[in-house]
């Protein structure tokens, strides 16, 4: 059955498994963008009647004693306000009682069904610092509050407000902004853009946190901030502030070893690199390159995005380095396949430690798994997660996982390219790797700890196994994996 997304900005936009496949690519991309921002609303509206009985039983007998200021607001501050505040991805704010009260029943539905806060990692594989799952006690408190009439309580019981610095989730030491607006068309495919910002860091710096913010969150699908060291040929001939398409000759070829200083994805938030006495390294003379994925919204507009960073106060014990992880640039997903398997691999060239993972796929993605095959042949699953295009979340490990030299890192993904996937742009097509949403990707951004004096970051890992195979009509699948 068709549904209407409940938002004033897109009244009358009807979605269904039938009519979505008749949309043009620009309209499809716009709809996905709107859906990403409306996921919370849709979830809050589903299943209330069916779940009422079980939730009332959960609430207990003291629902009326639970108040917003004393019991609910601390939970919202800790788990919700990062997204549920003005200017962020969530479509409603939970900063005050007046803003939150109308959503009490919807909050109850979302937390009991475990749809909110968004978290998809399987708890049987890994322990994570940023695990967003609510405790059972927190769920019971929110349910009791809703069932007890969503009582306001005494404002004197409220905790101190969380301080968000000028819209940031961190207190920045430095903010780097694009030097001019990027002009964006109303319709059509917008190729990935690269914008050079001449920072020319006056000395070597270590960065312990970073936060990327869209200037126009209606058009920014995702973005990255790359460190361009002074010896790099990448964008050497680029004019600062000009938005170049990927592949433009003026950009030059992106060098291996270009580090990723920050990312913006739905639900990702600021990144902390300091968990293990670690930090990102920015060499003296470096500049920043914004890599932007924009989506047309139906009207001409502009964007000028920003990066905030926090510098380390002391020299770190480890250098924190991020790359794109195991990557299946040779992927092929057959038309109509509801569970297409794609496997990628890379092999460690030095000893390192894994501390962060963030899978990446597009609209057909279903799930992702990371396995390690150690030099002695032992295989271990270290991460497994469902995939939701609307919430591209990274996980920070509680404890680093040692990756000895010779260890193979395996990425295993499944895709739904069938007509049953309502977001599938075209289930009749054989799908290959591509930058746009109607194409596909399979990789997993990974963060590692390395010696601060280690310079050869271009050769920490090398692609191997299935990732080196020629493209076929499907896969590569697990059957191509060689276990010695």
N, C-alpha and C positions, 0 to 999 in steps of 0.2 A: 504494500500500500504506500502511496506517495505521502511524503511528510513535508511540512513547512518549517523552515528554520526560524525559531522565535526570536527575531532580532529586527529592530526598527530599520537598520541599514539595508536589510535584504528582504523586506516584506514581499511576499508574492513569488519568491524563488522556490520552485517545487522540485524535489529530488525524488528519484525512485530508481530501482534497478533497471527499469525499462527505459526511461527517457534520458538517463545520463549518457548512454552510448550514442545518442543522437546529437549530442552537443558538439560544437566545434572545439578545437583544442584551446583557443583562448578562453572560451566560456567554461570549459572543463577546469582549466587552471584557476580561473577566478572562483569557481564553485568550491574547489579543494581549499583555496585560501580562506574562503568564508567558513567552510566546514571546520577547518583547523581552529578558528577562533570561536566557533560555536559548539565545539565538542562538549564542553562542560554543560551548556544549556540543554543540549539534547539528552545527555545522560541524566540530568536532574529531572527531566520530564518523563522518563520511561519507567514503567513498572511499579508505580507507587501503590496502586490498588492491590496488586498481586502479593506485595510484600508486607502489607500493613499488619497482618496478624502476627507474623514472626517478629517484626520489629517492636510491637507493643510488648511482646513477651520479654524481649531483650532489655527493654527500658527499666524494668524493675518497678518498685512501689514508690520511690521517692523522686519521681520526675519533677514535681513542682518545686523541689528544693534546689534544683540545678538552675543557675542564673548565667546570663551572658557574661557579665563582667568578672565574676569569680571563677567560673568553670570553663566556659566556652572560648572566651577571648584568648587565654593562653594557648589553647590548642590551635586556634586560627593563626596566631602569631608565629608559632613554631612550624606549622605545616602548610599553611594556605596563602598567607599574605604576600609571599614573594611573587605569586602570579595574580592573586586577587586584590589588586590595588590599581588606582588610576594609571592609565598608560601602559599597563602590562597585558599579557596575552589573554587572561581570563576576561570574559564579557561582563562580569559584575565584580564590585568591590566588597570585601569583607573587613574593612578597616574600622567601621563603627557599628553600633547596634542598629541604628536606623537603616544602614545599607544591608545588613545581614538578615534582619528579622523577616523580610518577605521570602527569603530562601530557606527558611528553617526546615520545611518538609522535604524540599529538594536535597538539602545537605544530608538529611537522614537517609534518603534513598541512595545517594551516591556513596556514602561511607559504608553502609551495610552491605551493598553489593560489591564493595571494594573497587569501584570504578574511580574513586578519588581518595586520596591524591593519586595521580597516575604513577604506576610502578609495575613493571612487567617481568622483572628478573625472577627466575625460579630460585627460591630460597634454599633448595637442596644443592645448589652449585654456587658456592661463594658467599662471602659475607662482605657487606658494603657499608662504607661510612655514610653515604648519602641515601640509605634506604628510606624511602618515603612512606612506607606502610604505617598506618595508624595502629597503635596498640589496641588490644581488645577493650581496655578501660576507656581509652579516648573515644572509641566508637560508641560504647555504652553511654558515655556522658553526652555526646551529641544527639543520640537518639532520645535520651531522657529529656533533654532540653526541648527538642521539637515536640515530643509527646506531652510535655508539661505546660505547653502554651507559649514556649519561647520567651520566658520571663527575662526582663532586663536586669533586675537586681540593683545593687547599690554601686554607683560609679566609683566609690572609694575603694572597692575591692579590685578594681582593674589594675593589671600590671602596667608598668611604664610602656609607652608606645615604642614600637620598633622604629629606629631611625634609619630611613633610606636616604642616602646622601645624593641629593640632586637627581633622583631617579635611578641611581646606581645601587647594586647590591653589595658594593664594597666602598671603602673610603679611598678614592684614587689619589695617588701621588702625581699622576700625569694623565691628561686626556688628549688623545690624538684624533683629530677630526678631518674628514675629507675637506680639501681646500675650497671646493666649489660644489654646487648642486649637480647631481647627475640627472639629465633630462630623460624621461621615460615615456614611451608611446602609450596610447590608450589601448591598443589591441595588438595581436600578433605575438610571435615568439620573441622573447628577449634573450639573446645569448648571454652566457656568463660574462660578467664585466670584471676588469682588473683596474684598480685605481692606485697609482703610486703616490704616497705621501712622503715628502722629503723631511725626515726627522733628523737624520745625521746625528745619532746619539754621540755626545761628546766624549764618552768613556764607556768601557765595558760595564754592563748593568745586569743584575740578577733580578728577575721578576717572580714574585710569589703568588700573584693573583691577577686575573684579567676578566674584563666584562665587556662584551660587545653589545651595542644598542643601535637599533635601526633609527634613522632619522624619520622614516615614514614606514611604520609597521604594517601598513596596508599592502605594500608592494614587495617588502623584503621577505623572501621565502626562507633563505638561510644565507649566512655569510661567514667568511673567515678573515682573520688578520694574520698575514704571513710576515715573518722576519726576513728581510732581504739584506744579507750581509754585504759589506762593501766590495768583496771580491767576486760577487755573483754577476753573471751576464743577464740574469732575468730582469727584464724591463730597464736595462741599462740605457736604452735610447728613448724611453717613454717620457712624455711630457707630464710633469706632476699634475694631478687633478683630473686629467683626461681619462675617460672610461674607455678602455680598450677591450674588444672582444677576445675571448680565448683564441689563440692561433694567429693573432695579428702580428705581422713581421716586426713591428716596432717594439713588441714586448720581448722578443727573443724567446728561447726555450726555458721553461722552468727547471732550474737545477735540482738534481737530487740533493737531499739534505736541507732544503729550505724548511725551517721550523715553523710550526703552527703556534702562534702566541695566544690566539683566542678564537672561539667559535660562537655563533649564534644559531640555535635551532629551537623549534617550539619546545618549551619546557626545560631547556638545558640550564639556563641561568649562568651565573658567574663561575669561573673555574679557579680552583685553589690548587696551587702547585707545591704547597709547603708541608704537606702531611707527613713527609718522611725526611725532614730537614733538607728539603729539596727546593729547587727553583729553576725557572727558565733562564737561558743565557741569551743575552742580546749583545753581540760584539760592537765595539766602538765603530762608529761610522755607518751603522745599519739604518735602513729605512723600513717603512711598513707598506705592505701591499694589501689593500682590501680586495678580496675575491667575493663577488656578489652574485647571487641568484635572485633575480627580480621576476615578478609575475604581473602581467598586465591586468588592470582592474576595470577597464572600460572608459577611463578618462586619462588624459595626459596629466602627468604629475612629475614630482621630483623627489630625490632622496639625498640626504647628506648624513651619513652614519658616523658613529664615533666608537673609539676604543678607550677604555680606562684601564690603567695598570697600577699595581702596587709594587714598589721596589723592596727588595730584601734589605734588612738592616745589617745582616752579617753574611759572610761567605757560607754557602750551603755545603752540606756533606755530599749531596748528589746533584747532578744535573738532571732535570726533568725534560725528557724529549718525546715529542709526539710525531708519529707518521700515520699513513693511511692503512697500515696493517695488511693482512692477507687480502688480496684483491683479485677478483675474477673478471678482468677486462675481456676475457674470451667467453663470457657467459652466453648461453642461448636457452630461451624458455619457449617450449613448444606451444603453439596455439591450443587453447582449450584445456591445458593441463592444470588440474586443481592443486597439485602438490609437486611442482617441479623442483628438483634438487640441484643446487649449484654449490660446488666446493672450490675453495681457494687455499693457497699454501705459501708460506715463506719460511726460510731457515735462518736461524741466528748465526751470525758470523763471529760474535763475541759473547762473553757472559754478560747478562743484563738481568733486570728484574721488572716484571710486569705489574703496573699499579692502576691502570685505567683502561676501560673498553667502552666504545660507543659504536654499535653497528650502524650501517647505513644501507638502506634500500629505498625503493620508491613505492608506488601505489599497489603493486602486486605482492609485496613482502608479507610473509606470514610469521616466520620465526628465525632465530639465529643461534648458533652454538659455536663455542670455541673449544677446541681440543689441542692438547700438547702431546707430541710424540717425542719422547726423550731419546738421546743418543743410544741408550740401551734397548730401545724398542718399546718401552712401557708407554701406554697411551692413557691420558687423563682428560676428562671433561672439566673445565674450570669455569664455564659460564654458559648459561642457557636462558633465553628470553623470548617472549612473544614480541612481535613487531607491530607497532602502531605508528603509521606515517604522521599522525597528528602530534605525537609526543616522542621526539627523538632524543631519548635520555641517555646520558653517559653514566657509568658506574665507577665509583672510587673504591678500590679494594681496602679492606681493613688491614690486611697484611700483604706485603709484596710477594709475588710468586716468582721464585728464581727461574731464570731461563738460561740454562747452560749453553755454551757454544755447541752448535750442531742440533739443537732442539728445533723441531718443525712445528710451526704454529698453523693450525688448520681452522678455517672458517667454513661453516656448513649452514647454508640458508635454504629455505623453502619458499616458493612463490605460488600464488593462486592466479593463474592466467585464464580462469574459466569465467563463464557468464554469471556464475553465482557470486563473484566478487563485484559488488556494486560500484566500486571505484575503478574497476578495470577499464582503461580507455578503449581497448579493442581486443576482445578475446579471440578474434579470428587471426591475429597476427603472431608470427614468430618474432620474439622480442630479443634484441641485442643490447649490449652496453651502450649507454648514452647519457648525456647531461640533463636532458629534459625529463619532466615527470612522467610522460607517456612512454619513455624508454625505461631502462632499469640499471641498477648498480648493485654490486655485492662487495662490500668491504667492511672493515671495522677499524675505526681510529683507535690507536693504542698508545698509551703513555708508558714510558720506561724510565728507570733510574740507571744512570751511567756515571762513571767517574767524571768529576768536573773538568779534569784536564784532558779528557778524551776528545780528540778533534775530528776523527774520521766518521762523523755521523752518517755520511752517505753510504756506509757499508756496515751498518749494524745488522741489517737483514737483507736477504736477497730472495726474490721470487723463486719458487721451486715447484716441483711436482705438477699438480693439476693446473696451476696458473701459467705454466709454460706450454701447455698443449695447444694445438691449433683449434680454432673454433669449429664446433660441429653443429648438429641440428638440435642438440640438447646438452645440458650439463655445463662443465664437467661434473660428474657425480662421484659419490664415494667409491664406486667401483674402480675409479681411476687411481685411487690412493694406493701407493706401494708401501706396505709395512714390512720392514726388513727384520 
